[in-house]
Amino acid sequence: MSQTHSQTAAEAVGEALTADAAMQSRAELRTAARIIGILLMVIVLAVVIVALFGLPALNILALIATALVFAVLIAYAAGF
């Protein structure tokens, strides 16, 4: 893939991980790469917390995730 412009790391990751890279703008690729990166960091953090504190920590993480999803749904319903 020959490109004339220089790529940032986020753009390179975005192109590698999204199937429709040719259809996306550079801003969309950066946003996708950031979302994927944040998601991977959250997963790694959850694995580390469960490894350190055991399965009860997984219950706490699940409750936090449930509250976050509930908040996102309320914000979406409110029009944000």
SVG drawing of the C-alpha trace seen along z (x, -y; Angstrom):
<svg xmlns="http://www.w3.org/2000/svg" viewBox="-35 -16 40 32">
<polyline fill="none" stroke="black" stroke-width="0.4" points="0.0,0.0 1.9,-3.1 0.8,-6.3 2.3,-9.8 1.4,-11.2 3.0,-10.2 0.9,-8.1 0.6,-8.5 0.6,-5.4 -3.2,-5.7 -3.8,-5.8 -1.6,-2.8 -3.5,-0.8 -6.8,-2.0 -6.0,-0.9 -4.8,2.5 -7.8,3.2 -10.7,1.8 -11.8,3.6 -13.1,0.4 -10.0,-1.7 -10.2,-3.0 -13.7,-4.4 -12.8,-6.2 -11.3,-9.6 -8.2,-10.1 -10.2,-11.5 -12.4,-8.4 -9.4,-6.1 -7.9,-8.0 -11.2,-7.8 -11.5,-4.1 -7.9,-3.4 -8.4,-5.4 -11.6,-3.5 -10.0,-0.1 -6.9,-1.2 -9.1,-2.3 -11.1,1.0 -7.9,3.1 -6.5,1.1 -9.8,1.7 -9.6,5.4 -6.0,5.6 -6.9,3.7 -9.8,6.0 -7.6,9.1 -4.9,7.6 -7.5,6.7 -9.1,10.2 -5.6,11.8 -4.7,9.7 -8.0,9.8 -9.8,12.9 -13.3,13.5 -15.0,11.1 -13.3,8.3 -15.0,9.5 -18.4,9.0 -17.4,5.4 -16.2,4.8 -19.5,6.2 -21.5,3.9 -19.5,0.9 -19.9,1.8 -23.6,2.2 -23.9,-1.2 -21.9,-2.7 -24.1,-1.1 -27.2,-2.3 -25.7,-5.9 -25.0,-5.7 -28.5,-4.5 -30.0,-7.3 -27.8,-9.9 -28.8,-8.5 -32.5,-8.6 -32.1,-12.2 -30.6,-13.2 -26.9,-13.7"/>
</svg>
